[in-house]
Amino acid sequence: MSEFVASVRERLRSLANLPRYGPLGLYDPQRNVDVWLRGLGPPRNVTYNNVVGALRPFTIGIMLGRDESPIPEVLPVSLCMRERESNRPLGSIELRLTRTIPLPEHQFCLFEAGACQNRCVTASNLLLYYFRQWWRNRSNQRKNPYNFQMTSGGLGASYVFYICPRPVVLVTVVHGNAGNMFPMDLIGPTDSPWYSMALRKTSPAVRLMVESRRMALSSAPFTYKDIAYELGKHHKLASIDWAQLPFPTESSPLFRLPVPSAALKIREVEVREVHDVGSHMLFITSIVRETVPRGASNGTGGPQLFHAFSSYRQYLAMSLAMNQV
Ligand SMILES: Cc1cc2nc3c(=O)[nH]c(=O)nc-3n(C[C@H](O)[C@H](O)[C@H](O)COP(=O)(O)O)c2cc1C
C-alpha cells in the first residue's frame, strides 16, 4: 500500500512539474548542458569552471587567468545555461563581482547572483515552489534556529545553477582519532589546477579539513543515490564509526583514506587555501592523485550520481522518451 501511495505521489509531483533538486545518473563530465559567461569580452565557455562558493549570499566562483584585466564591479556579467545539442537557452543568472582571490597564475573571481531567468519552468510553478521552500525553511528554522536560510533571490538563482547537472562526491577526511565521510555537491573543477569545495561553516568537518589539509573525493555511482542522501546526516557529526557504513570500503591509493570500494573515481586533494565566504568555508584544493579503479573504467561502473533541477530532469526524460518513439 505504501508503495502505491509513494508511486501516486511521485506521479502527481511529476504532473505538477514541481521544481526541486533531484538525482540524475550521468557519465562524468556531463555533456548535456553548456554554461557560458557573458559580458567579459567574447562569450566564454565555463561549463567545467563554475562552482558554488556559498549559499548565502548565493555566490558563484569562476577561475580566470591572473593577467586578465580586472573586472569592473559595475559590468553586467551573466552566466547562461544552454542545452549543448540544440543550443536552446535554458536559463541565466546575472552576476556581480564581489571578491577576487589571487592564486599563482590565476584569480578566483567570486560573484554574487542577482536576477535570473529560468526557462525550464513556468512562473506559476516557480511561485509554488518558493512557497513550499519558504514553508519548509520556516519549520526547519523552528527546529534549528541556528540554521541559515537562503534568500528567495538566492534560491531562484540556485535552481538555474542546477539546470546544469552537478556531480555528487563522497568526501573522506580523517584527523587524529576523528574521521568522517559525507556527500558534497558544492564542488567542482575550475579549468585550472584548482578544485573548489564549499562546506557550511557550522559543519564539524570544517575543522578536520582545515587541520588535516587532505581529503579523498569519491565519485558516487548512481546506485548509491539513497546511501548518499542518508550520509547527509554525517554533515552534523564530529566523527563517524566506520564499521557502521552500509557499504564496503578500501584505502585510497595515496593518503590511505577509507573510500567506497564502488567509487567510480577517486580524487585525492590537498587544501591550498581556505576562505570564509558568508555561509560557507571555501576550500581551494589541488588534485594530487586521480584514480579510476579498474572495475569502473570504460563506464563499466555505470553512471555517476548527479544533482539537477527537476524541471530540466523532466525535460531530459521527455526528450529521451521522444527519441525512443
Ligand atoms: C547529496 C548531498 C550533497 C551535499 N552537499 C553539500 C555541500 O557540498 N556542502 C555543504 O555544506 N553541505 C552539503 N550537504 C549537506 C546539506 O546541505 C545539509 O546540511 C545536511 O544534509 C543536513 O541537512 P539538514 O540540516 O536539513 O538536516 C549535502 C547533503 C547531501 C545529502
The ligand as an ORCA input file, in Angstrom:
! r2SCAN-3c Opt
* xyz 0 1
  C      23.818     14.776     -1.634
  C      24.183     15.861     -0.665
  C      25.148     16.797     -1.000
  C      25.512     17.804     -0.087
  N      26.482     18.703     -0.429
  C      26.859     19.650      0.467
  C      27.929     20.550      0.147
  O      28.549     20.479     -0.912
  N      28.250     21.492      1.074
  C      27.583     21.600      2.278
  O      27.919     22.475      3.072
  N      26.593     20.733      2.600
  C      26.227     19.782      1.730
  N      25.232     18.899      2.063
  C      24.627     18.985      3.412
  C      23.223     19.551      3.423
  O      23.212     20.854      2.920
  C      22.700     19.528      4.875
  O      23.461     20.371      5.675
  C      22.760     18.180      5.501
  O      22.242     17.225      4.611
  C      21.932     18.202      6.813
  O      20.623     18.524      6.453
  P      19.532     19.235      7.430
  O      20.200     20.474      8.006
  O      18.384     19.566      6.517
  O      19.212     18.191      8.437
  C      24.863     17.875      1.186
  C      23.902     16.919      1.522
  C      23.570     15.924      0.612
  C      22.524     14.920      1.017
*
